[in-house]
Amino acid sequence: MKSTIKKLINQFGYDLTLRRIAKSSDTQSKSICFIHIPKSGGISIDLALREQFAVAGQPRFSREGAIAMSLAGMNREINDLDSISEFSDHHAKQLSGLLAYHLAQNWQYISGHVTTNKQLLDQFAKQYHFLTVLREPVSRFKSNYVYNKLTNSLPIMSPNNLSTDNLTQEVDAILSHRRGWQMANVTSMCVTGRFASDEHDAKTLQSEFSDNLEKYSVVSFLDNLDSFSSKIYTLTGKQINIGSHNTTESHLDKQKQCVKDTLQNYLNEPHINKKIQHLCRFETENYLRAKEIYS
């Protein structure tokens, strides 16, 4: 039936992905909000949660729509790493507002690449269970970089797949720029609602990161998704089954495989790995502290 419906829709020139949502409309004492940190297993986790908790008419946030929203608030061209970084700072702050709007609609299940902040959590923590999964920062950075290079077609974000020339030089340029700092500090951005402006700010932001995580009902880790499933069952009485979706390998052809291999080899070069570790040092401290508390 699913295959037949998709073929019929394809005949009219549309593409469609069908995902199961909750089989019943039973409501929880609290609704669910999953904060999806990029390249932390989020698509697979979201699909498992959505099958149990989502209801019709409450889809996952549109990435394209969120970006269009943020672009409407920019008053300059975005055509180099400086302007790309400026847009990313702007976009991060807009995402908390987007999330707050949807939280106010009393949806039963909400998920997406969105951000929380102290004010939002204080306002909605009694109404929603906030959930997230964290990943070791250096491996998350590398995975995110390669995935973006293979799949991102937006010139307003970097890296993207619009050019595969000078792959290693592009890595060097990004790691030496604020854009590299942003990519290294995505996790704290998702939890606090903004990128730290500099090293001093990143150190200050660590306490806000910890305080905000305390308001989440479930904090778990990519290297132990069984624990995440167990926590969800304890919280809601419902069992989720996490599969494997949206892996980097699922996007590969021969040319992309070459790009992936080149990048992975270069990102693992000792001098490059050391730079990434340095960029991720505050996130690594956050991660290890969270491991002690929530494992």
N, C-alpha and C positions, 0 to 999 in steps of 0.2 A: 504493500500500500504506500509506504513512504517513498519507494523508488518511483512508483507510478505518478504520484503527486508532483515530484520533482521534475520528471520528464515533461509533464503537461505544462508546468510553469516555464520550463526552459524553452518550450516551443514559442512562447510569447516574448522571448528575448530577455528573460530575467534569470538571475542565479539565486538559489535559495539554499540555506543550510538549515536543516531541521534538527532541533535538539529537544529532548524530552523535558517537560517541566513537571511539577508535582502532580501526582495522580489525584489528589484530593485538595479541597480548599480549607482544610482544618487550619486554624490560626494558632500560632504560638502565643504564650504569655508576652513574649517580646518578639519583634521582628528581627531579621538577620541582615547584617551589613558586612560584606566581605571586601576588605581593602586589598586589592590585587597589586602587589609589588612586582614590577616587571621582571621576568625570567626567574621567578621563584615558585614555579609549578602552578601558577595561578589559573591557567585555562583548564587544566585537568581538575583542579579543586573546585573551580567555579561550576563546571558542568555537573560534578557530583552533588554539590550543594543545591544547584538549581533544580535538579531532578527531585529533590526532597522538599524544597521550600518555596520555589517560585510559583507564581500563578500567571495565567494568561494576561497579556497586556502590560506586563512589567518586564521589558527586555533589558539585557545588559546595556550599559551606556555605550553610545556610539562614539568611537574614537574620533571619527571624522567630524561629527557634530561638536564635540568638545573643543577640537582644534579650531574649527570655524568660529566658535564663540570667542576664543581667546584672540584670534586674528582680528576680530572686529574691534578689539580694544588697542591694537597697535597702530602707531602713527608714523611708522618708518618702514623702508624696504628691509627685507630679511634676505641677505645675499652673501654673508660671510660669517665666520665663527663668532665675531663680536655680536652681530645682530641675532644670530641663532641662539646664543647664550642669553641675550636679553629677552628674547621671546620665551625661552624655557623658564626663566625666572618669573616672567609674567604669567605664563600658562600654569605653573605650579600653584600660584596663589588663586587663580580662577577656579581651579578644580575643587577647592573646598566649598566655594559658593555653589557650584553645580551639584555637589553631593548634598549640601544643606537643602537645596530646593527639592530634591527627590526624597530626602528623609521626611520633609514636611508633608509629603503626599501620603504618608503612612503605607508605603509599599510593604508587602510581606517579606520580600527578599530584594536586596540591592547589592550590586557588585560592579567593579570596574577599576580602571587605572585612575583612581581619584585620591584625594588627600583629606586627612583629618587635621584639626587643630584643637587647641584647648577649649576655645569657645564652643565649637561644634560638639565636641564630646560632652562638655558640661550640659549642653542644651538637650542632647538626644540620648544620653547613656541610659536613662530610665526607660526609654521607649524601644531601643535597639540593642541587640548583642553585636558588638563590633568584633570581627575576627580578622586575623592576618597570619601569614606564614613568612618567616624570615629565612634568608639563605646566606651562607658564608659570603662576605662581601667581595673578595677577590674573584672567586669563581663566578659570582653573579655578574660582576663587571665584565669579565671576559665573554661570558655567554651572551650578555646583553649587547656587547659591541659586535660580535660576529652575527648575531641574529638581525640586528638593525642593518648591518652592511648587506646582508642577503635579501632582506624583505622590505626595508623602508624606502618608499618611493617619494617621500616628501622633501623637497629642497629646503624647507624651513627647519629641518631637523638633520643633525649630523651625528654619526655617519649615515649615509644613504646609499642606495644601489644605483644611483644615476651615473656613476662612473666607477670603474674598477681599475683605473690607472693609478700607479703610485700608491699601492695599498699600505706599504710600510711607512712611507713618508707621511701619509694621512694619519696613521697611528701616532707618529711622533708629534705632529702638529696638534692633534687633539689632546694628547697627554700633557702638552706644555701650555695648554690654554684653559680658560675657565670651563670650557665645555667638558674637558676631561674631569675636572673637579665635580661638575654637576653629575656626570655619569657615575662617578664613584660614590656620590652621596644621595642616591635615589631613595634608599630605604628611609633615611631620616626625613627626607622631603615628604614621602608619602604619609608618615606618621605625624609630622609637625606642621605641614602645609607650606613649607618654603625651603629653598636651598640656603645653607649658611653662606654668608657673604665672604668670609675669610676664615683662617685657622682659628682666630680668637672666637669668632662667632660660632664656629663648629663646636668648640669646647663648651661654650655657654649653652648651645642647643642640646647638648647631651642630657642635661637634667630635664629639659622639656620633653625629649624623646622618652625618657624613662617614666616620667609622670603621665604622659599620654598613654603609654602602653598599659599602665596600671588600670586604666579605664576600659580597656578591651576585655571582653569576656573570654576570649581564647587567643593566645599567642603560641604559635608552634613553629616547627622548623622543617625545612625541606628534606633533611636527612632522616626524618622520623615522622612520616605522614601517618603511620599507624597510630601514633600518639595523638595526632590531630583528629583523626576519625574517632578515636576513643573519647576525646574531650567533647566533640560534637554530640556523641551519643549521651554522655553524661549530662550535657547542657540541655538537650532537646528530646532525648528518648528516641531519636531517629538514627538509623545506620546509613552512612554514606559509603559509596564504593568509588574510589579514586582510580581512574584509568591513566592513560598516557596520551596526551594530545598536544598539538602545536610545538613539537620538538623541532630543533633546527634541522635535523635530518629529513623531516617531512617536506622541506622546501628545496631540496637539493636536486640539481641536474649536474651534468659533467662540469660545466663552467663554474657553477656555484660551488661544487665540491672543491675545485681548485682554489677559489677565493677563500673558502673556509679553511682549507689546509694551510694556505699561506698565512692567514691571520692567526690561526691557533699556534702555529710554529713560532711566529714572531712575538705574540703576546706571552709566550712561555720562555722566550729568551731571558736569561738571568737579569740583564740590565733593564729590560722592559718590565718584567715581573716585579722588580724592585720598585720601579716608578709607580706601578699600579698599587702595590702594597702601601706605599707612602701616601698616595691619594686616598686610599681606603682606610687609613689608620684610625680615624675617629669612628667610622662605621664598624670597624673590627672591634673596637672597644665596646661599642653599643651592643654588638652581636654577642660577644662573650659574656657581657653582663646580663643580657637577656637570657642566655643559655643557663646561667646559674640560677636565675629566678624561675623560669618557666618550663625548663626541661622536666 
